[in-house]
Amino acid sequence: MARSLGEIVEALGGTLHGAPDTPIQRLAPLGTASAGELAFVAQLRYAHQIDTTSASALIVPESLKERALARGSCIVTGDPYLYFAKLTQWWRREHEPLPEAGIDPLASVHPSAQLDEGVSVGAFAVVARDVHVARGTHVGAHTVLGPGARVGADTWLHPRVTVGARCQVGARCVVHSGAVIGADGFGFAPHEGAWVKIEQLGAVRIGDDVEIGANTCIDRGALDDTVIEQGVKLDNLIQIGHNVRVGAHTAIAGCVGVAGSADIGAHCTVGGGAVVLGHLRLVDGVHVSAASVVTRSLLQPGHYTGMFPIDDNATWEKNAASLKQLNRLRERVKAAEHAIEQALQNNPKS
């Protein structure tokens, strides 16, 4: 269903230049947009595409207004990328209405569970005893809420999410399919060549406005809780170990592994495939490059990288072999330095 430029500006603000009744059928990338579509330009390096795009209208900053006007309608805003983000949310609400409140007849809801007004529960979902689901929350098909779990208002649990016993998910969260919140942490005591399980008695506490990607796992704590603070964004296939804390508004990309008891501060970023070892601390404002391995605490804000650069295999093998010799070379340099110091002491005039 089309929406007009006037409707968009009325809902989201910005300054419209052009016909308010211009119909918009969909949102599209700048490079491939065609008639009936709306695109955005956030950076000057893409400005040259303004002259070639077939979009019906553009979202642009003030600095690109004249260039955009030369080709047609535009919405001028201080931050086009942020405007576009809010536009995608508005567009989804307009075109994909929320499911009707109510419990699917194929769902299983324990009599002691408390479901507030406006909650919807999908087919084959299981809501266990003493669960509380706040107003406006959607529990997707095949989702399981364990005994005593708590889910905040207006949260969306996609199909096949598992929230373990006594775990808490805040308000306005999004948890994607396959995520497991509250599996046992990896705790075992060695004994006579075998492993004895340490029961994981804590839970997981997730703050408000958190998004958790598909098949991401957040383990419950051993004694205290694993904590994900408000505004955190976790991508797909992330492993968060037991008793980890992730600070507010930190973003972690896919396939990252965070080992137990690591403490990651607020407003951090961790690139895809990186690893943070256990019991380390990353202060607020730390940014870790993709594929890095964090082996020590990072106690100053900044951008950190720790990886072996990719190369053709033959060159990589030569470099790897050289790396294995670094300690021997280090000892030889230390010995040479010591010999020079001794010689200078024995013959100071030389």
C-alpha positions in Angstrom: 0.0 0.0 0.0 1.5 3.3 -1.1 2.1 6.2 1.4 2.5 9.8 0.3 5.5 12.0 1.0 3.1 14.3 3.0 2.1 11.4 5.3 5.7 10.5 5.9 6.7 14.1 6.8 3.6 14.5 9.0 4.6 11.3 10.9 8.4 11.8 11.1 9.1 15.5 10.6 11.7 17.0 8.2 11.2 19.6 5.5 9.4 18.5 2.4 10.3 20.1 -1.0 8.0 18.8 -3.6 4.4 17.6 -4.0 3.0 16.2 -0.7 0.8 13.7 -2.7 3.7 12.0 -4.4 3.0 8.3 -3.8 5.7 6.1 -2.3 5.4 2.3 -2.9 8.5 1.2 -1.1 11.8 2.2 0.4 14.8 1.3 -1.7 18.6 1.7 -1.9 19.9 4.8 -3.6 21.7 2.9 -6.4 18.7 0.8 -7.5 15.7 2.9 -6.6 13.1 3.5 -9.3 9.9 5.4 -9.7 7.6 5.2 -6.7 10.4 4.5 -4.4 12.1 6.6 -1.6 15.9 6.5 -0.9 18.3 8.4 1.3 21.7 9.9 1.0 23.6 10.2 4.3 27.2 10.7 3.1 28.8 13.1 0.6 30.7 10.2 -1.1 27.4 8.9 -2.5 26.2 12.3 -3.7 27.1 11.5 -7.3 24.3 8.9 -7.3 21.7 11.7 -6.8 22.1 12.6 -10.5 21.5 9.1 -11.7 18.9 7.6 -9.4 15.4 7.1 -10.6 13.8 7.4 -7.1 10.7 9.5 -6.8 12.2 11.3 -3.8 15.3 11.4 -1.6 16.0 12.0 2.0 19.1 14.3 2.2 21.0 16.6 4.6 20.9 20.3 4.2 24.3 20.3 2.3 22.8 18.2 -0.5 19.4 20.0 -0.8 20.1 22.0 -3.9 21.5 19.0 -5.7 18.5 16.9 -4.8 16.1 19.6 -5.7 17.6 19.8 -9.2 16.3 16.3 -9.9 13.0 16.3 -8.0 11.3 16.0 -4.6 13.2 15.6 -1.4 12.9 15.5 2.4 15.6 17.6 4.1 16.7 16.5 7.6 19.7 16.9 9.9 20.5 13.2 10.0 19.3 11.3 7.0 20.5 7.9 8.3 18.6 8.3 11.6 15.5 9.6 9.7 15.7 6.5 7.5 15.9 4.2 10.5 12.8 5.8 12.0 11.1 5.6 8.6 11.7 1.9 8.4 10.0 1.4 11.8 7.1 3.6 10.8 6.8 1.8 7.5 6.7 -1.6 9.1 4.0 -0.5 11.6 1.9 0.8 8.7 2.3 -2.3 6.6 2.7 -5.1 9.1 0.1 -4.6 11.9 0.7 -6.4 15.2 -1.0 -9.7 15.8 -4.3 -9.6 17.6 -4.1 -10.1 21.4 -5.0 -13.5 22.7 -3.8 -17.1 23.2 -3.7 -19.5 20.3 -5.8 -22.6 21.2 -2.7 -24.7 20.5 -0.6 -22.9 23.0 0.0 -24.2 26.6 -0.3 -21.6 29.3 0.0 -22.6 33.0 -2.9 -21.4 35.1 -0.6 -19.5 37.5 1.0 -17.5 34.6 0.0 -13.8 34.5 -0.5 -12.4 31.0 -1.3 -8.7 31.0 -3.6 -6.8 28.6 -2.7 -7.0 24.9 -0.4 -10.0 25.1 -0.5 -12.5 22.1 0.7 -16.1 22.4 1.4 -18.1 19.2 0.7 -21.7 18.4 2.6 -24.4 20.4 4.2 -21.8 22.7 4.7 -22.9 26.3 4.2 -20.5 29.2 5.2 -22.2 32.4 4.1 -21.6 36.0 4.6 -18.3 37.7 5.6 -16.5 34.4 4.7 -12.8 34.0 4.3 -11.4 30.6 3.7 -7.6 30.5 1.2 -5.7 28.3 1.5 -5.7 24.5 4.1 -8.4 24.3 4.1 -11.0 21.5 5.2 -14.6 22.3 5.9 -16.4 19.0 5.0 -19.9 18.0 7.0 -22.7 19.7 8.5 -20.2 22.1 9.1 -21.5 25.7 9.0 -19.3 28.8 10.4 -21.3 31.7 9.1 -21.2 35.3 9.2 -17.8 36.9 10.4 -16.0 33.7 9.6 -12.3 33.3 9.0 -10.5 30.0 8.6 -6.7 29.9 6.0 -4.6 28.0 5.9 -4.4 24.2 8.6 -7.0 23.7 8.6 -9.2 20.6 9.7 -12.8 21.1 10.0 -14.4 17.6 9.2 -18.1 17.1 11.3 -20.7 18.8 12.8 -18.5 21.5 13.7 -20.1 24.8 13.7 -18.0 28.0 14.8 -20.2 30.9 13.5 -20.4 34.4 13.7 -17.2 36.4 15.3 -15.2 33.6 14.1 -11.7 32.9 13.7 -9.8 29.5 13.0 -6.1 29.7 10.5 -3.9 27.9 10.6 -3.1 24.1 13.1 -5.9 23.4 13.3 -8.0 20.3 14.5 -11.6 20.5 14.9 -13.4 17.2 14.3 -17.1 16.4 16.4 -19.7 18.0 17.9 -17.5 20.7 18.4 -19.3 24.1 18.4 -17.1 27.2 19.3 -19.0 30.4 21.0 -22.2 29.3 23.4 -23.6 31.9 26.8 -21.9 32.0 29.8 -24.0 31.2 30.9 -24.9 34.7 32.6 -28.2 35.7 35.1 -29.2 38.4 37.9 -31.7 37.4 38.0 -34.8 39.6 40.1 -37.9 39.0 40.2 -37.4 35.2 36.5 -36.7 34.9 34.3 -33.6 35.2 31.8 -32.9 37.9 29.0 -30.5 37.0 28.6 -27.2 38.9 24.9 -26.4 39.0 24.2 -23.0 37.5 22.0 -21.3 40.2 21.9 -17.8 38.8 19.7 -16.4 36.0 19.9 -13.9 33.1 18.7 -10.3 33.5 18.2 -8.3 30.2 17.4 -4.6 30.3 15.0 -2.6 28.2 15.4 -1.9 24.4 17.7 -4.8 23.9 17.8 -6.7 20.6 19.1 -10.3 20.4 19.9 -12.0 17.1 18.9 -15.4 15.9 20.6 -18.4 17.5 22.4 -16.3 20.1 23.0 -18.0 23.4 23.2 -16.2 26.8 24.1 -18.5 29.6 22.7 -18.2 33.2 25.2 -17.3 35.9 26.7 -19.8 38.3 25.6 -18.0 41.4 25.0 -14.4 40.5 23.2 -13.4 37.2 24.5 -12.8 33.7 23.5 -9.2 33.0 22.8 -7.5 29.6 22.1 -3.8 30.3 19.6 -1.5 28.5 20.0 -0.7 24.8 22.5 -3.5 24.0 22.4 -4.9 20.5 23.5 -8.5 19.9 23.8 -10.0 16.4 23.2 -13.6 15.4 25.2 -16.6 16.6 26.8 -14.9 19.6 27.9 -16.8 22.7 27.7 -14.9 26.0 29.1 -17.0 28.9 27.9 -17.2 32.4 28.3 -14.2 34.7 29.2 -11.9 31.9 28.1 -8.3 32.1 27.5 -6.3 28.9 27.1 -2.5 29.6 24.4 -0.2 28.2 24.2 0.5 24.5 27.1 -1.8 23.6 26.8 -3.5 20.1 28.3 -6.9 19.4 28.5 -8.4 15.9 27.9 -12.0 14.8 29.8 -15.0 15.9 31.5 -13.3 18.8 32.4 -15.4 21.8 32.5 -13.8 25.3 33.8 -16.2 27.9 32.6 -16.4 31.5 32.8 -13.5 33.9 34.0 -11.0 31.3 32.9 -7.4 32.0 32.3 -5.3 28.9 31.5 -1.6 29.5 28.9 0.7 28.0 29.0 2.1 24.5 31.5 -0.5 23.3 31.6 -2.3 20.0 32.9 -5.8 19.2 33.4 -6.8 15.6 32.3 -10.0 14.1 34.1 -13.2 15.0 36.1 -11.6 17.8 36.7 -13.4 21.1 36.9 -11.9 24.6 38.5 -14.2 27.1 37.0 -14.8 30.6 37.4 -12.6 33.6 38.7 -9.7 31.5 37.4 -6.1 31.8 36.7 -3.7 28.9 36.0 -0.2 30.1 33.4 2.1 28.5 34.1 3.2 25.0 36.3 0.3 23.9 36.0 -0.8 20.2 37.4 -4.2 19.2 38.1 -5.0 15.5 36.6 -8.0 13.8 38.3 -11.4 14.4 40.5 -10.0 17.2 41.2 -12.1 20.3 41.1 -10.0 23.5 43.6 -11.7 25.9 44.0 -8.9 28.4 41.8 -6.3 30.0 41.4 -3.0 28.1 41.4 -0.3 30.6 41.5 2.8 28.3 38.8 3.7 25.8 39.9 3.4 22.2 40.1 1.1 19.1 41.9 -2.2 19.6 43.0 -4.8 17.0 44.7 -8.1 17.6 44.9 -10.5 14.6 47.3 -12.1 12.2 46.7 -10.5 8.7 45.5 -12.8 6.0 47.9 -13.5 3.1 48.5 -16.1 0.4 49.2 -19.4 2.2 52.9 -19.7 1.2 53.7 -16.3 2.6 51.6 -16.9 5.7 53.5 -20.1 6.5 56.8 -18.2 6.1 55.6 -15.4 8.4 54.2 -17.9 10.9 57.5 -19.8 11.0 59.3 -16.4 11.6 56.9 -15.7 14.5 57.9 -18.9 16.1 61.5 -17.7 16.2 60.7 -14.3 17.8 61.4 -15.5 21.4 64.8 -16.9 20.3 65.6 -13.7 18.5 64.5 -11.7 21.6 66.9 -13.7 23.8 69.8 -13.2 21.3 69.2 -9.4 21.3 69.1 -9.3 25.1 72.3 -11.3 25.2 74.0 -9.0 22.7 72.8 -5.9 24.6 74.2 -7.4 27.8 77.5 -8.1 26.2 77.7 -4.5 24.9 76.9 -3.1 28.3 79.6 -5.3 29.9 82.2 -4.2 27.3 81.4 -0.5 27.9 81.8 -1.0 31.6 85.1 -2.8 31.2 86.5 -0.3 28.7 84.6 3.0 29.2 87.0 4.9 26.8 86.3 2.7 23.8 
